[in-house]
């Protein structure tokens, strides 16, 4: 099937949407930091899911609200307090039937975006990764700290006295540094990040902008469409606000470059109700995880947090639910951008870890055989996944998908033509003496051959470099990996009489 020509229909809904982020919403008892969006779609030729869903709604007609819809709000947060282990038999049957609707023809995309992180990005927007500090890690650490401790004084400053926000944040971080001294090894990395954060905060005087937008969720979906090579599509949003008024959500979708986007009423479009149910399930699981791992006090911050044993007290039907949800979220229609988040992605990573962890058990009996140890086993597994995430994040080199041409070539991020077999790329034309090239990027292939992309005659061209320049290329890659991008730049190449090559950046 040619995905470029196939017309897909996608449906969007969201959960934990704070229409306005203010002190009242952020301190409310039901507040959850992450904004969750869900987009589900398929080729209209494969829309049997709609017919199956209507039959599903008919079966569970007693669960419809006053508008005649089955919405995710029918599940109370308490019913998923310990994940699927909290579900009673009727709800297990309901979710089992719902998750049975999906197959390999269903496309799923979802995003999990921290509202606090959005504020931190505004605060540190002038600071990027460089050789001296990892700005992303600082933003992550401060975001996580505010989410985990939820210090009321700082939160209140953001909305009621923004001029005091930075000073209060610095005081809080200094206090955390002092507390961390009682667990120096456990909190070493966090403390280092806080010290760097304070150094940056000392140079900032302006409080962050707190106007929320929805661009991040749609940025991720745009990347998903590109990865899946889907060009022809319709995106339907659940209508909000006044009849003839363009919502902020719709405007955000348009702003990021999505096309064929419109708002319709979920009462008339079951695809929107499907998206709503999925968004609700994910957000409630995420919220339960966050609550379970929340620090209960300032002093609690030096203690180890694990899920309680109750999360693992599963019967066979509850375990099957985890496996079905794992299949939907992690297996069907796999893609790098199937899930999307900002720098702070802890809740999402732990959720994915939980689904993976549960899916590896053959039966609930296997879980019960070491029930008292399951919280520790899972904690070790989740920590491993978080560490892998941090390792990926520590490398600032961009990652992009390549599309091979018939001659096994592709265009790199600087639009230079490269071959899988680098020997097919010509050698950079160097002559004796000096010459200047506008260097766009450098790289090393799988055979450790140094490569360079330059601009010649207005076009990007990729060349091989002599092995003598391997270390120079490697050093530039190393700097770029920590956020210190020197290229593009003009570079002087000097070839002396002894065929030695010297390189100088202008």
Helices and strands as residue ranges (DSSP letters): E 7-15, H 23-26, E 34-43, G 44-46, H 48-59, G 61-63, G 72-74, G 77-80, G 83-86, H 89-99, E 107-114, H 115-123, H 135-149, H 152-160, G 162-164, H 165-180, G 181-183, H 188-201, H 215-228, E 232-238, H 248-255, E 261-264, G 266-268, H 270-292, G 299-302, G 309-312, H 316-326, I 327-331, E 339-341, H 346-359, H 364-368, H 371-394, E 409-411, E 417-419, G 422-424, E 433-444, E 450-456, E 459-464, G 467-469, H 470-481, E 489-495, E 501-505
